[in-house]
Amino acid sequence: MVQAAELLGLTEGAVRQRLKRESLASAKDADGSVYVLLDRTHARTNADNTRTNADDMNDNTVDQPLSHLVDVLQDQVQYLRIQLDAEREANRENRRLLAAALERIPELEPAREAPAEPREEPETSSPEMEGVEVPLAQKKPASWWRRLFGA
């Protein structure tokens, strides 16, 4: 059990728990000794639990899925770099357009100020307007309170 723990890079208690859960294969002999059955995929030979291919240089079946994953991840990185370059270019163009618009702001005509006088003229009649007929289109309708109270 101690040797299996060392090979797996685990503690002896962890190996016992895995045997109890039956996640590791084991065999028991007649005198009660328990042997942990390991294959090459379980073997760990260094402290950081990385697998070495020293024993199975001809066995590429384990490395094939990893190389496929590496290829997929490299494709994704390339796609994201292309997207990032496009976004950077769009951002550069937006900044250029904003700078051009900000330069033009002083050139624009200032807004006209509203006259201080009220727009409506008072409804008093001037002496020179007496006797002059005003067309109906130019007459202002009386306000609602004038119509109601007759003022």
DSSP file (Angstrom, degrees, kcal/mol; ACC not computed):
  #  RESIDUE AA STRUCTURE BP1 BP2  ACC     N-H-->O    O-->H-N    N-H-->O    O-->H-N    TCO  KAPPA ALPHA  PHI   PSI    X-CA   Y-CA   Z-CA
    1    1 A M     >        0   0    0      0, 0.0     4,-2.2     0, 0.0     5,-0.1   0.000 360.0 360.0 360.0 -38.4    0.0    0.0    0.0
    2    2 A V  H  >  +     0   0    0      2,-0.2     4,-2.1     1,-0.2     5,-0.1   0.902 360.0  49.5 -64.2 -41.7    2.9    2.3    0.8
    3    3 A Q  H  > S+     0   0    0      2,-0.2     4,-2.5     1,-0.2    -1,-0.2   0.896 110.2  50.7 -65.7 -39.8    4.5    1.7   -2.6
    4    4 A A  H  > S+     0   0    0      2,-0.2     4,-2.4     1,-0.2    -2,-0.2   0.905 109.1  51.5 -64.6 -40.6    1.1    2.3   -4.4
    5    5 A A  H  X>S+     0   0    0     -4,-2.2     5,-2.5     2,-0.2     4,-1.2   0.908 111.0  48.1 -62.1 -42.0    0.7    5.6   -2.5
    6    6 A E  H  <5S+     0   0    0     -4,-2.1    -2,-0.2     2,-0.2     3,-0.2   0.919 112.8  47.7 -64.7 -43.6    4.3    6.7   -3.5
    7    7 A L  H  <5S+     0   0    0     -4,-2.5    37,-1.7     1,-0.2    -2,-0.2   0.866 116.7  43.1 -65.9 -35.7    3.6    5.8   -7.2
    8    8 A L  H  <5S-     0   0    0     -4,-2.4    -1,-0.2    -5,-0.2    -2,-0.2   0.638 108.4-123.4 -84.6 -13.9    0.3    7.6   -7.2
    9    9 A G  T  <5S+     0   0    0     -4,-1.2     2,-0.2     1,-0.3    -3,-0.2   0.830  72.2 118.5  74.3  31.8    1.6   10.6   -5.4
   10   10 A L      < -     0   0    0     -5,-2.5    -1,-0.3    -6,-0.2     2,-0.2  -0.697  68.9 -97.5-120.7 171.9   -1.0   10.2   -2.7
   11   11 A T     >  -     0   0    0     -2,-0.2     4,-1.8     1,-0.1     5,-0.1  -0.500  36.0-112.3 -83.6 163.5   -1.1    9.5    1.0
   12   12 A E  H  > S+     0   0    0      1,-0.2     4,-2.2     2,-0.2     5,-0.1   0.872 119.0  54.4 -64.5 -36.3   -1.6    6.0    2.3
   13   13 A G  H  > S+     0   0    0      2,-0.2     4,-2.3     1,-0.2    -1,-0.2   0.871 105.5  52.7 -64.3 -37.7   -5.0    7.1    3.7
   14   14 A A  H  > S+     0   0    0      2,-0.2     4,-2.1     1,-0.2    -1,-0.2   0.889 108.8  49.8 -65.8 -38.2   -6.1    8.3    0.3
   15   15 A V  H  X S+     0   0    0     -4,-1.8     4,-2.2     2,-0.2    -2,-0.2   0.913 109.7  51.3 -65.7 -41.8   -5.2    5.0   -1.3
   16   16 A R  H  X S+     0   0    0     -4,-2.2     4,-2.3     1,-0.2    -2,-0.2   0.911 110.0  49.6 -60.8 -42.2   -7.2    3.2    1.4
   17   17 A Q  H  X S+     0   0    0     -4,-2.3     4,-2.4     1,-0.2    -1,-0.2   0.892 110.4  50.0 -65.1 -38.9  -10.2    5.4    0.7
   18   18 A R  H  X>S+     0   0    0     -4,-2.1     5,-2.4     2,-0.2     6,-1.1   0.874 110.6  49.7 -68.0 -35.5  -10.0    4.8   -3.0
   19   19 A L  H  <5S+     0   0    0     -4,-2.2     3,-0.4     3,-0.2    -2,-0.2   0.895 110.4  50.8 -66.7 -38.6   -9.8    1.0   -2.4
   20   20 A K  H  <5S+     0   0    0     -4,-2.3    -2,-0.2     1,-0.2    -1,-0.2   0.896 113.6  43.8 -65.0 -40.7  -12.8    1.3   -0.1
   21   21 A R  H  <5S-     0   0    0     -4,-2.4    -1,-0.2    -5,-0.1    -2,-0.2   0.530 111.5-125.9 -79.6  -6.1  -14.7    3.2   -2.8
   22   22 A E  T  <5S+     0   0    0     -4,-0.5    -3,-0.2    -3,-0.4    -4,-0.1   0.791  73.0 128.9  63.2  32.0  -13.4    0.7   -5.4
   23   23 A S      < +     0   0    0     -5,-2.4     2,-0.4    -6,-0.2    -4,-0.2   0.561  69.2  53.8 -89.0  -8.9  -12.0    3.4   -7.6
   24   24 A L  S    S-     0   0    0     -6,-1.1     2,-0.2    -9,-0.1    14,-0.1  -0.967  91.5-120.7-118.8 142.0   -8.7    1.5   -7.5
   25   25 A A  E     +A   37   0A   0     12,-0.6    12,-2.7    -2,-0.4     2,-0.3  -0.575  39.2 172.9 -79.6 142.6   -8.4   -2.1   -8.5
   26   26 A S  E     -A   36   0A   0     10,-0.3     2,-0.4    -2,-0.2    10,-0.2  -0.953  22.1-152.5-145.8 164.6   -7.0   -4.4   -5.8
   27   27 A A  E     -A   35   0A   0      8,-2.6     8,-3.7    -2,-0.3     2,-0.4  -0.997   8.0-151.9-140.1 144.4   -6.4   -8.0   -5.1
   28   28 A K  E     -A   34   0A   0     -2,-0.4     6,-0.2     6,-0.2     2,-0.1  -0.958  12.5-150.9-118.8 132.5   -6.3   -9.9   -1.7
   29   29 A D    >   -     0   0    0      4,-2.2     3,-1.5    -2,-0.4     6,-0.0  -0.312  36.4 -89.1 -93.9-176.3   -4.2  -13.0   -1.2
   30   30 A A  T 3  S+     0   0    0      1,-0.3    -1,-0.1     2,-0.1    -2,-0.0   0.807 124.0  53.7 -65.4 -32.7   -4.8  -15.9    1.1
   31   31 A D  T 3  S-     0   0    0      2,-0.1    -1,-0.3     1,-0.0    -3,-0.0   0.452 121.2-103.2 -86.3   3.0   -2.9  -14.4    4.0
   32   32 A G  S <  S+     0   0    0     -3,-1.5     2,-0.2     1,-0.3    -2,-0.1   0.456  70.5 145.9  95.6   2.5   -4.9  -11.1    3.9
   33   33 A S        -     0   0    0      1,-0.0    -4,-2.2    -5,-0.0     2,-0.5  -0.546  40.5-141.1 -73.6 138.1   -2.4   -8.9    2.2
   34   34 A V  E     -A   28   0A   0     -2,-0.2     2,-0.5    -6,-0.2    -6,-0.2  -0.870  12.7-162.7-103.4 130.5   -4.0   -6.3   -0.2
   35   35 A Y  E     -A   27   0A   0     -8,-3.7    -8,-2.6    -2,-0.5     2,-0.5  -0.949  12.9-139.7-113.7 130.0   -2.3   -5.6   -3.5
   36   36 A V  E     -A   26   0A   0     -2,-0.5     2,-0.7   -10,-0.2   -10,-0.3  -0.779  16.3-143.6 -88.6 125.4   -3.2   -2.4   -5.4
   37   37 A L  E     -A   25   0A   0    -12,-2.7   -12,-0.6    -2,-0.5     2,-0.4  -0.810  23.6-178.2 -94.8 117.2   -3.3   -3.1   -9.1
   38   38 A L        -     0   0    0     -2,-0.7     2,-0.2   -14,-0.1   -14,-0.0  -0.897  12.0-161.6-115.9 142.4   -2.0   -0.2  -11.2
   39   39 A D    >>  -     0   0    0     -2,-0.4     3,-0.9     1,-0.0     4,-0.8  -0.524  44.2 -88.3-106.5-175.3   -1.7    0.2  -14.9
   40   40 A R  T 34 S+     0   0    0      1,-0.2     3,-0.3    -2,-0.2    15,-0.1   0.787 122.0  62.0 -68.0 -26.4    0.4    2.6  -16.8
   41   41 A T  T 34 S+     0   0    0      1,-0.2    -1,-0.2    10,-0.1    -3,-0.0   0.776 105.3  47.6 -72.3 -23.5   -2.1    5.4  -16.7
   42   42 A H  T <4 S+     0   0    0     -3,-0.9    -1,-0.2     2,-0.0    -2,-0.2   0.663  86.5 109.7 -86.9 -16.8   -2.1    5.5  -12.9
   43   43 A A     <  +     0   0    0     -4,-0.8     2,-0.4    -3,-0.3     9,-0.3  -0.392  41.9 179.4 -69.7 130.8    1.7    5.6  -12.6
   44   44 A R        +     0   0    0    -37,-1.7   -35,-0.2    -2,-0.2     7,-0.1  -0.997   8.0 177.3-126.8 132.1    3.2    8.8  -11.4
   45   45 A T        +     0   0    0      5,-0.8     2,-0.3    -2,-0.4     6,-0.1   0.593  57.9  55.2-116.1 -10.4    6.9    9.0  -10.9
   46   46 A N  S >  S-     0   0    0      4,-0.6     3,-1.6   -39,-0.1     4,-0.1  -0.814  85.5-106.1-124.3 168.9    7.6   12.6   -9.9
   47   47 A A  T 3  S+     0   0    0      1,-0.3    -1,-0.1    -2,-0.3    -3,-0.0   0.746 112.6  57.8 -65.8 -28.7    6.4   14.8   -7.1
   48   48 A D  T 3  S-     0   0    0      2,-0.1    -1,-0.3     1,-0.0   -39,-0.0   0.274 110.2-116.3 -90.3  15.4    4.2   17.1   -9.1
   49   49 A N    <   +     0   0    0     -3,-1.6     2,-0.3     1,-0.2    -2,-0.1   0.738  61.4 151.5  62.6  27.2    2.1   14.1  -10.3
   50   50 A T        -     0   0    0     -4,-0.1    -5,-0.8     1,-0.0    -4,-0.6  -0.711  46.3-119.2 -88.6 143.2    3.0   14.5  -14.0
   51   51 A R        -     0   0    0     -2,-0.3     2,-0.4    -7,-0.1    -7,-0.1  -0.581  22.9-148.1 -82.2 138.7    3.0   11.4  -16.0
   52   52 A T        -     0   0    0     -2,-0.3     3,-0.3    -9,-0.3     4,-0.2  -0.837   9.5-152.1-106.5 147.9    6.2   10.3  -17.7
   53   53 A N        +     0   0    0     -2,-0.4     6,-0.1     1,-0.2    -1,-0.1   0.123  66.0 109.1-101.2  19.9    6.3    8.5  -21.0
   54   54 A A  S    S+     0   0    0      1,-0.2     3,-0.5     2,-0.1    -1,-0.2   0.890  83.4  41.6 -64.1 -38.6    9.6    6.7  -20.2
   55   55 A D  S    S+     0   0    0     -3,-0.3    -1,-0.2     1,-0.2     2,-0.2   0.809 124.4  34.0 -79.7 -29.2    7.9    3.3  -19.8
   56   56 A D    >   +     0   0    0     -4,-0.2     3,-1.0     1,-0.1    -1,-0.2  -0.498  61.3 150.0-129.0  64.2    5.5    3.6  -22.8
   57   57 A M  T 3  S+     0   0    0     -3,-0.5    -1,-0.1     1,-0.2    -2,-0.1   0.794  79.7  50.9 -65.2 -28.4    7.2    5.6  -25.5
   58   58 A N  T 3  S+     0   0    0     -3,-0.2     2,-1.1     1,-0.1    -1,-0.2   0.561  87.4  93.0 -86.1  -8.7    5.2    3.6  -28.2
   59   59 A D    <   +     0   0    0     -3,-1.0     3,-0.3     1,-0.2     4,-0.3  -0.724  39.5 155.9 -90.8  95.0    1.8    4.3  -26.4
   60   60 A N     >  +     0   0    0     -2,-1.1     4,-1.5     1,-0.2    -1,-0.2   0.367  47.4  95.2 -98.5   2.8    0.5    7.4  -28.1
   61   61 A T  T  4 S+     0   0    0      1,-0.2    -1,-0.2     2,-0.2    -2,-0.1   0.843  86.0  47.5 -66.2 -31.7   -3.2    6.7  -27.4
   62   62 A V  T  > S+     0   0    0     -3,-0.3     4,-0.7     1,-0.2    -1,-0.2   0.862 112.3  49.2 -75.8 -35.9   -3.1    8.9  -24.2
   63   63 A D  H  > S+     0   0    0     -4,-0.3     4,-2.4     1,-0.2     5,-0.2   0.708  94.3  74.9 -78.9 -20.3   -1.4   11.8  -25.9
   64   64 A Q  H  X S+     0   0    0     -4,-1.5     4,-2.1     1,-0.2    -1,-0.2   0.927  95.8  46.8 -61.9 -46.7   -3.7   11.9  -28.9
   65   65 A P  H  > S+     0   0    0      0, 0.0     4,-2.3     0, 0.0    -1,-0.2   0.887 112.3  52.5 -62.5 -35.0   -6.6   13.5  -27.1
   66   66 A L  H  X S+     0   0    0     -4,-0.7     4,-2.5     2,-0.2    -2,-0.2   0.913 108.5  48.5 -66.1 -41.8   -4.2   16.1  -25.5
   67   67 A S  H  X S+     0   0    0     -4,-2.4     4,-2.2     2,-0.2    -1,-0.2   0.873 110.6  52.1 -67.3 -34.3   -2.8   17.1  -28.9
   68   68 A H  H  X S+     0   0    0     -4,-2.1     4,-2.4    -5,-0.2    -2,-0.2   0.925 110.2  48.3 -64.5 -43.4   -6.4   17.5  -30.2
   69   69 A L  H  X S+     0   0    0     -4,-2.3     4,-2.7     1,-0.2    -2,-0.2   0.898 109.9  52.0 -63.2 -39.9   -7.2   19.7  -27.3
   70   70 A V  H  X S+     0   0    0     -4,-2.5     4,-2.4     2,-0.2    -1,-0.2   0.915 109.8  49.5 -62.4 -42.3   -4.1   21.7  -27.9
   71   71 A D  H  X S+     0   0    0     -4,-2.2     4,-2.1     2,-0.2    -2,-0.2   0.914 111.5  48.6 -62.7 -42.9   -5.0   22.2  -31.5
   72   72 A V  H  X S+     0   0    0     -4,-2.4     4,-2.2     1,-0.2    -2,-0.2   0.928 112.5  48.0 -63.4 -44.8   -8.5   23.3  -30.6
   73   73 A L  H  X S+     0   0    0     -4,-2.7     4,-2.4     1,-0.2    -1,-0.2   0.876 109.7  52.5 -65.4 -37.2   -7.2   25.8  -28.0
   74   74 A Q  H  X S+     0   0    0     -4,-2.4     4,-2.3     2,-0.2    -1,-0.2   0.896 109.0  50.6 -64.8 -38.9   -4.7   27.2  -30.5
   75   75 A D  H  X S+     0   0    0     -4,-2.1     4,-2.5     2,-0.2    -2,-0.2   0.910 110.7  49.2 -62.9 -42.1   -7.5   27.7  -33.0
   76   76 A Q  H  X S+     0   0    0     -4,-2.2     4,-2.6     2,-0.2    -2,-0.2   0.905 110.4  50.1 -64.9 -40.7   -9.6   29.5  -30.4
   77   77 A V  H  X S+     0   0    0     -4,-2.4     4,-2.2     2,-0.2    -1,-0.2   0.916 111.0  49.4 -63.5 -42.7   -6.6   31.7  -29.4
   78   78 A Q  H  X S+     0   0    0     -4,-2.3     4,-2.1     2,-0.2    -2,-0.2   0.924 111.8  48.7 -62.7 -43.8   -6.0   32.6  -33.0
   79   79 A Y  H  X S+     0   0    0     -4,-2.5     4,-2.4     1,-0.2    -2,-0.2   0.919 111.7  49.1 -61.6 -44.1   -9.8   33.4  -33.5
   80   80 A L  H  X S+     0   0    0     -4,-2.6     4,-2.5     1,-0.2    -1,-0.2   0.855 108.8  53.0 -67.0 -34.3   -9.8   35.6  -30.4
   81   81 A R  H  X S+     0   0    0     -4,-2.2     4,-2.4     2,-0.2    -1,-0.2   0.908 109.2  49.1 -65.4 -40.7   -6.7   37.4  -31.5
   82   82 A I  H  X S+     0   0    0     -4,-2.1     4,-2.1     2,-0.2    -2,-0.2   0.925 112.4  48.3 -63.2 -43.7   -8.3   38.2  -34.8
   83   83 A Q  H  X S+     0   0    0     -4,-2.4     4,-2.4     1,-0.2    -2,-0.2   0.909 110.9  51.0 -61.8 -42.4  -11.4   39.5  -33.0
   84   84 A L  H  X S+     0   0    0     -4,-2.5     4,-2.4     1,-0.2    -2,-0.2   0.900 109.1  50.3 -63.8 -41.4   -9.3   41.6  -30.7
   85   85 A D  H  X S+     0   0    0     -4,-2.4     4,-2.2     2,-0.2    -1,-0.2   0.904 110.8  49.7 -63.0 -40.6   -7.4   43.2  -33.6
   86   86 A A  H  X S+     0   0    0     -4,-2.1     4,-2.3     2,-0.2    -2,-0.2   0.908 111.8  48.1 -65.1 -41.4  -10.8   44.0  -35.3
   87   87 A E  H  X S+     0   0    0     -4,-2.4     4,-2.5     2,-0.2    -2,-0.2   0.888 110.4  51.8 -66.8 -38.4  -12.1   45.6  -32.1
   88   88 A R  H  X S+     0   0    0     -4,-2.4     4,-2.4     2,-0.2    -1,-0.2   0.913 110.1  49.2 -63.1 -41.3   -8.9   47.6  -31.7
   89   89 A E  H  X S+     0   0    0     -4,-2.2     4,-2.2     2,-0.2    -2,-0.2   0.911 111.7  48.5 -64.3 -42.1   -9.2   48.9  -35.2
   90   90 A A  H  X S+     0   0    0     -4,-2.3     4,-2.4     2,-0.2    -2,-0.2   0.903 111.6  49.9 -64.2 -40.4  -12.9   49.8  -34.7
   91   91 A N  H  X S+     0   0    0     -4,-2.5     4,-2.3     2,-0.2    -2,-0.2   0.895 109.4  51.7 -64.5 -39.9  -12.0   51.6  -31.4
   92   92 A R  H  X S+     0   0    0     -4,-2.4     4,-2.0     2,-0.2    -2,-0.2   0.908 110.7  48.2 -61.9 -42.4   -9.2   53.5  -33.2
   93   93 A E  H  X S+     0   0    0     -4,-2.2     4,-2.4     2,-0.2    -2,-0.2   0.897 110.1  51.9 -65.9 -40.7  -11.6   54.6  -35.9
   94   94 A N  H  X S+     0   0    0     -4,-2.4     4,-2.3     1,-0.2    -2,-0.2   0.901 109.6  49.3 -62.7 -41.4  -14.2   55.7  -33.3
   95   95 A R  H  X S+     0   0    0     -4,-2.3     4,-2.4     2,-0.2    -1,-0.2   0.896 110.3  51.1 -65.0 -38.7  -11.5   57.8  -31.5
   96   96 A R  H  X S+     0   0    0     -4,-2.0     4,-2.1     2,-0.2    -2,-0.2   0.927 111.7  46.8 -63.4 -44.7  -10.5   59.4  -34.8
   97   97 A L  H  X S+     0   0    0     -4,-2.4     4,-2.2     1,-0.2    -2,-0.2   0.893 112.2  50.3 -64.9 -40.0  -14.1   60.3  -35.6
   98   98 A L  H  X S+     0   0    0     -4,-2.3     4,-2.5     2,-0.2    -1,-0.2   0.906 109.6  50.5 -64.8 -42.0  -14.7   61.7  -32.1
   99   99 A A  H  X S+     0   0    0     -4,-2.4     4,-1.7     1,-0.2    -1,-0.2   0.904 110.5  49.9 -63.4 -40.3  -11.6   63.8  -32.3
  100  100 A A  H  X S+     0   0    0     -4,-2.1     4,-1.2     1,-0.2    -1,-0.2   0.894 111.6  48.5 -65.0 -39.5  -12.7   65.2  -35.7
  101  101 A A  H  X S+     0   0    0     -4,-2.2     4,-0.9     1,-0.2    -2,-0.2   0.895 109.7  52.0 -67.6 -39.6  -16.2   66.0  -34.3
  102  102 A L  H  < S+     0   0    0     -4,-2.5     3,-0.3     1,-0.2    -1,-0.2   0.836 106.3  54.4 -67.5 -31.3  -14.7   67.7  -31.2
  103  103 A E  H  < S+     0   0    0     -4,-1.7     4,-0.3     1,-0.2    -1,-0.2   0.833 107.2  51.8 -68.2 -31.5  -12.5   69.9  -33.5
  104  104 A R  H >X S+     0   0    0     -4,-1.2     4,-1.2    -3,-0.2     3,-0.8   0.659  85.6  86.4 -80.3 -16.5  -15.5   71.1  -35.4
  105  105 A I  G >< S+     0   0    0     -4,-0.9     3,-0.8    -3,-0.3    -1,-0.2   0.898  88.9  48.1 -56.9 -46.1  -17.5   72.2  -32.3
  106  106 A P  G 34 S+     0   0    0      0, 0.0    -1,-0.3     0, 0.0    -2,-0.1   0.799 107.8  58.5 -64.6 -25.0  -16.0   75.7  -32.1
  107  107 A E  G <4 S+     0   0    0     -3,-0.8    -2,-0.2    -4,-0.3    -3,-0.1   0.748  85.7  97.9 -74.6 -23.9  -16.7   76.1  -35.9
  108  108 A L  S << S-     0   0    0     -4,-1.2     3,-0.1    -3,-0.8    -3,-0.0  -0.319  88.8 -99.5 -67.5 148.1  -20.4   75.5  -35.5
  109  109 A E        -     0   0    0      1,-0.1    -1,-0.1     3,-0.0     3,-0.1  -0.455  42.2-111.9 -67.6 134.3  -22.6   78.6  -35.3
  110  110 A P        -     0   0    0      0, 0.0    -1,-0.1     0, 0.0     2,-0.1  -0.327  40.1 -94.0 -66.3 152.1  -23.6   79.4  -31.7
  111  111 A A        -     0   0    0      1,-0.1     2,-0.2    -3,-0.1    -3,-0.0  -0.369  42.2-109.5 -65.8 141.4  -27.2   78.9  -30.8
  112  112 A R        -     0   0    0     -3,-0.1     2,-0.2     1,-0.1    -1,-0.1  -0.518  32.6-120.9 -72.9 136.5  -29.4   82.0  -31.2
  113  113 A E        -     0   0    0     -2,-0.2    -1,-0.1     1,-0.1     3,-0.1  -0.535  27.4-109.1 -78.2 145.0  -30.5   83.4  -27.9
  114  114 A A        -     0   0    0     -2,-0.2    -1,-0.1     1,-0.1     2,-0.0  -0.493  41.5-102.0 -70.3 139.4  -34.2   83.6  -27.3
  115  115 A P        -     0   0    0      0, 0.0    -1,-0.1     0, 0.0     4,-0.1  -0.337  20.0-134.3 -63.3 145.3  -35.5   87.2  -27.4
  116  116 A A  S    S+     0   0    0      2,-0.1     3,-0.1    -3,-0.1    -2,-0.1   0.748  84.4  82.4 -71.9 -23.5  -36.2   88.7  -23.9
  117  117 A E  S    S-     0   0    0      1,-0.1     2,-0.1     2,-0.0     3,-0.0  -0.461  93.1-101.9 -79.4 152.3  -39.5   90.0  -25.1
  118  118 A P        -     0   0    0      0, 0.0    -1,-0.1     0, 0.0    -2,-0.1  -0.458  24.1-131.7 -71.2 150.4  -42.6   87.8  -25.1
  119  119 A R  S    S+     0   0    0     -2,-0.1     2,-0.3    -4,-0.1    -2,-0.0   0.861  85.5  75.6 -72.5 -36.0  -43.5   86.6  -28.5
  120  120 A E  S    S-     0   0    0      1,-0.0     3,-0.1     3,-0.0     0, 0.0  -0.572  78.7-134.3 -81.4 138.6  -47.2   87.5  -28.3
  121  121 A E        -     0   0    0     -2,-0.3    -2,-0.1     1,-0.1    -1,-0.0  -0.633  30.9 -98.7 -86.9 148.3  -48.1   91.1  -28.7
  122  122 A P        -     0   0    0      0, 0.0     2,-0.1     0, 0.0    -1,-0.1  -0.288  31.0-118.1 -63.8 155.3  -50.6   92.6  -26.2
  123  123 A E  S    S+     0   0    0     -3,-0.1     2,-0.4     2,-0.1    -2,-0.0  -0.045  71.7 123.5 -89.9  34.5  -54.1   92.8  -27.4
  124  124 A T        -     0   0    0     -2,-0.1     2,-0.4     1,-0.0    -3,-0.0  -0.733  60.3-126.8 -91.6 145.2  -54.4   96.5  -27.3
  125  125 A S        -     0   0    0     -2,-0.4    -2,-0.1     2,-0.0     5,-0.0  -0.742  16.8-139.0 -93.9 138.5  -55.3   98.4  -30.4
  126  126 A S    >   -     0   0    0     -2,-0.4     3,-1.1     1,-0.1     4,-0.5  -0.639  20.7-118.1 -91.6 153.6  -53.1  101.1  -31.6
  127  127 A P  G >  S+     0   0    0      0, 0.0     3,-0.8     0, 0.0    -1,-0.1   0.832 113.6  54.6 -62.7 -31.6  -54.6  104.3  -33.0
  128  128 A E  G 3  S+     0   0    0      1,-0.2    -3,-0.0     3,-0.0     0, 0.0   0.717 103.6  56.6 -75.4 -17.6  -53.1  103.8  -36.4
  129  129 A M  G X  S+     0   0    0     -3,-1.1     3,-1.7     2,-0.1    -1,-0.2   0.509  79.6 114.8 -88.8  -5.0  -54.6  100.3  -36.7
  130  130 A E  T <  S+     0   0    0     -3,-0.8     3,-0.1    -4,-0.5     0, 0.0  -0.440  81.8  16.0 -68.0 136.3  -58.1  101.6  -36.2
  131  131 A G  T 3  S+     0   0    0      1,-0.3     2,-0.5    -2,-0.2    -1,-0.3   0.377  96.3 119.9  84.3  -3.6  -60.3  101.1  -39.2
  132  132 A V    <   -     0   0    0     -3,-1.7     2,-0.3     2,-0.0    -1,-0.3  -0.824  60.5-134.7 -96.4 126.7  -57.9   98.6  -40.8
  133  133 A E        -     0   0    0     -2,-0.5    -3,-0.0    -3,-0.1    -1,-0.0  -0.623  12.3-150.6 -81.3 136.4  -59.4   95.2  -41.3
  134  134 A V        -     0   0    0     -2,-0.3     5,-0.1     2,-0.0    -1,-0.0  -0.915  23.3-115.5-105.4 128.3  -57.3   92.2  -40.3
  135  135 A P    >>  -     0   0    0      0, 0.0     3,-1.1     0, 0.0     4,-0.9  -0.214  25.2-114.3 -60.1 154.9  -57.9   89.0  -42.3
  136  136 A L  T 34 S+     0   0    0      1,-0.3     3,-0.5     2,-0.2    -2,-0.0   0.820 113.8  62.1 -61.0 -33.0  -59.3   86.1  -40.4
  137  137 A A  T 34 S+     0   0    0      1,-0.2    -1,-0.3     3,-0.0    -3,-0.0   0.802 106.7  45.2 -66.1 -26.6  -56.1   84.1  -40.9
  138  138 A Q  T <4 S+     0   0    0     -3,-1.1    -1,-0.2     2,-0.1    -2,-0.2   0.619  90.2 101.7 -92.3 -13.7  -54.1   86.7  -38.9
  139  139 A K  S  < S-     0   0    0     -4,-0.9     3,-0.0    -3,-0.5    -3,-0.0  -0.491  70.8-132.5 -71.7 138.3  -56.7   87.1  -36.1
  140  140 A K        -     0   0    0     -2,-0.2     2,-0.1     1,-0.1    -2,-0.1  -0.740  23.4-113.8 -90.1 137.1  -55.7   85.3  -32.9
  141  141 A P        -     0   0    0      0, 0.0     2,-0.1     0, 0.0     3,-0.1  -0.411  36.8-104.3 -68.3 146.4  -58.4   83.2  -31.3
  142  142 A A        -     0   0    0      1,-0.1     5,-0.0    -2,-0.1    -3,-0.0  -0.395  40.1-103.4 -69.4 146.8  -59.6   84.4  -28.0
  143  143 A S     >  -     0   0    0      1,-0.1     4,-2.0    -2,-0.1     3,-0.4  -0.257  32.3-107.7 -68.7 162.4  -58.3   82.5  -25.0
  144  144 A W  H  > S+     0   0    0      1,-0.2     4,-2.2     2,-0.2     5,-0.1   0.848 118.1  52.3 -63.6 -36.1  -60.7   80.1  -23.3
  145  145 A W  H  > S+     0   0    0      2,-0.2     4,-2.4     1,-0.2     6,-0.3   0.824 108.2  51.6 -73.1 -28.5  -61.2   82.3  -20.2
  146  146 A R  H  > S+     0   0    0     -3,-0.4     4,-1.7     2,-0.2     5,-0.5   0.885 111.7  47.0 -71.6 -37.9  -62.1   85.3  -22.4
  147  147 A R  H  < S+     0   0    0     -4,-2.0    -2,-0.2     2,-0.2    -1,-0.2   0.894 115.3  46.7 -67.9 -38.1  -64.7   83.3  -24.3
  148  148 A L  H  < S+     0   0    0     -4,-2.2    -2,-0.2    -5,-0.2    -1,-0.2   0.922 125.1  28.2 -69.9 -46.3  -66.1   81.9  -21.0
  149  149 A F  H  < S-     0   0    0     -4,-2.4    -2,-0.2    -5,-0.1    -1,-0.2   0.539 101.1-127.1 -97.0  -7.5  -66.3   85.2  -19.2
  150  150 A G     <        0   0    0     -4,-1.7    -3,-0.2    -5,-0.2    -4,-0.1   0.736 360.0 360.0  73.0  23.2  -66.8   87.5  -22.2
  151  151 A A              0   0    0     -5,-0.5    -4,-0.1    -6,-0.3    -5,-0.1   0.462 360.0 360.0 -87.7 360.0  -63.9   89.8  -21.3
